Amino acid sequence: MRVSRAQFMMWVEGGLLDFSRGRGIAVNEHLCEDAMEELEHGRSVELVDVRGNVVSTIQYDPKQKAYQETIVSGTKSC
C-alpha cells in the first residue's frame, strides 16, 4: 500500500489541514486509516512524495514497540 508521506505524518500528529509554506495539504483520512490498519497487521507501507515516488517505508517493530521508517536509497531526505 502507498500513501502520501506528508499526509500520513500530519494525520499521525492529529492534523487534517495545513496551509503553511505556501501550499495546502488536505489529509485523506480513509487512506491514512487503511495504512495504519496495514501497519497493525504487520505489513509495511510505502510513503510517497508529491510526485508519487516512494521515499521511505514504514513498519511496526514489535521488539522496539515502535514504528520504524526506512528511507529508500537514492532519494533525498524525507
MONOR-V73387 format. One line per field, one symbol per residue. ss: DSSP state (~ for helix, > for strand, _ for the rest). phi: phi as a letter, one per 20 degrees, with the letter a starting at -180 (. if undefined). A space follows every 10 residues. Layout:
ss=???
phi=???
This chain:
ss=_>>>~~~~~~ ~~____>>_~ ~~__>>__~~ ~~~~~~~~~~ ____>>>>__ ___>>>>>>> >____>>>>> >_______
phi=.cbfffffff fgeneccbde lmbdcdfeff ffffffffff eneeceddef enefdaccbe dffelbeddc fffndffe
